[in-house]
Amino acid sequence: MRIGICTDRIEDSLTYQMSGEIFFSPLFEMFAAMHVICNPEHHTARLHWWERLQQQIDEELIEEIRGLSDCTDEWLAPMDFAFGDASVEIRDMNVPEALITLEAYPISNWKRIFEDNGKTITPTQKKKIIQVAREFYDKYFYQEIIIIEPLMNSALRKMLKSWEDEGMAKSLSEIHERLKLTQEEIIFYKNKEYHFEYENVGKVYVTGSIFLSPHLILGLHKNNLFTVKHFYAEAVDTCPPEELVKLYKGLADGTRLKILRSLKNMPDTTQHLALKLGISEAAVSKQLKVLSAGGLVSKSRKGSFMIYSVDEEALDFLTYRIYEYLM
């Protein structure tokens, strides 16, 4: 699903006059979830999800997903169907439609995608991949994507707004610590340095995922650069009930809700919030402490003042966090 397109109009932005597109692909996100299943210990930000998943689907399906790890490159190869030549039609589809479309693709299309990932594939393997992906969707992921998709669309629309207001370079540089932007190029640090000069990049495509941390996914296809923004990381030590209680405690008070609404419009100081709300600075500080404990606000120093702002991602994924716990 296309979220929107943008041409960078911010003159002091490193990506000035570059064009970009933000989209969300349910199929890509399902393959990302299946990738986590192949090696959950590597994805510490999804351990709680993995524990919950094991209680909801049978061990045989988990083993079938893992059994295809080698030929699919732990399901990273099929993700590329959301990019490249077929990207427009595939990424705009829901998962059942996308799987029907993939099933109809000739094996030559599959081989091209898989060879780009250093893998080979046979018609029998293709058939098994479709079968297992469809079973995973029907037995589990259909309920997950109902919650994920609107939240991701909202978060990605905010990214598009930041592209329009601040230029593309700022949010691109925040995607991952191994993605750097210089005056001349985008640099991707992996097993070696990959350099992409701005003049050689036709367009930047960004999608979002809640599963792919700590990976930096980045690739070039016909001069188009594709990358993935990760949203909503669980704490590594995952203590969901305590975190959830603190989070919703932060919302369970009229004054705290007023503070959040004010900070949503504009970051502010304790002193100015007290004047706006007509309460003491001590009362504001007390409520900010509760909001901070719940991860709803963050602070930064500016001169002699402490500036408080809303954690947008925490707000965006409130629904998903309560869903995860209740499920």
Buried (B, 14 or more C-beta within 10 A) or exposed (E): BEBBBBBBEBEEBBBBEBBBBBBBBBBBBBBBBBBBBBEBEEBBBBBBBBEBBEEEBEEEBBEBBBEBBEBBBBBBBBBBBBBBEBBEEBBBBBBBBBBEBBBEBEBEBBBBBBEBBEBEBEEEBBEBBBBBBBBBBEEBBBEBBEBBBBBBBBBBBBBBEBBBEBBBBBBBBEBBEBBBBEEEBBBBEEEEEBEBEBEEBEBBBBBBBBBBBEBBBBBBBEEBBBBBBBBBBBBEEBEBEEBBEBBBBBBEBEBBBBBBEBBEEEBBBBEBBBEEBEBEBEBBBEBBEBBBBBBBBBBEEEEEEBBBBBBBBBBBBBBBBBBBBEE
